[in-house]
């Protein structure tokens, strides 16, 4: 099994926040600041996406309101929505 390459922590913070902002309506600057606080406590420069996501799930405690997905013709044709 191939090991995943570690990614810089700044990239992971933006990646995770972007995914939350895409999926949930009530994501704001406070959530971003909370993610940054958790990362500052870690004191690491690099992690894999999987490690970072696990740490965020354990420490962030974010329960958001899911966004309503828009009707998309391409998605319907592919059977996604």
N, C-alpha and C positions, 0 to 999 in steps of 0.2 A: 504494500500500500504506500502510495506516494505522500510524503508530508507536504502540507500546504506552506507556502512562503509567508512569513510574517509581514504585516503591513504597518506603516507608520500610524501612530495613534491618532494624529490629527485627521488623517483620511478616514479612519474608522469612526471617529466622532461625527464627522459630516455625513458619512454614509448611513449610519444608524439614525441620525436625526432626520435625514431626508426620507428614509423609509417610513419613519413614524409620521412625518408630515404628509406623506402621500396617503397613508392608510387611515389617519385619524383627523377629525375636525378641530379638536381642541389642543393642538400642539402649538406652543408659543415659546417665547424666549426663556421662560422659567424652566421648561423641560430641557432646553439646550444647556442652560446653566447647571442644572442638576446632573446632566451627563458629564459635563466638564468637571464638576466636583468629584464625582466617582472616579474619573480618570486621574485626577490629580492625586488622589489617595493611593492609586495603584503604583505610581512611580516607575512606569515602564515606558520604553520608547516604541516597542513594536509588539503586536499580537496578531493571531490569525483572526479572520472574520468570525469563525465559530467560537473561539475563546471569548472574543469581545461580546458577542451576542449573549453567550451564557452569563457572563458577568453582569451585563445590563439587565437581563431578565431577573437575576437574583437580587439586584440592588436598586433598580430604578422604581419599581412599584408604580408603574404608569398604567392606569385604567382609563382609556380614552373612549370617545364616541366615534364609532366607525363611520367613515364617509359612505354615502350612497354612490355606488358605481353607476356611471352614465351608460345609457344604452348605446352600443356601438355595433354598426353593421358588420364589421370585420369579425368582432368577437362572436356575434351570433352565428356567422358562417362557419367559424372554427369550433363552435359548440362550447365556448368558454362561458358565455353569459346568455 
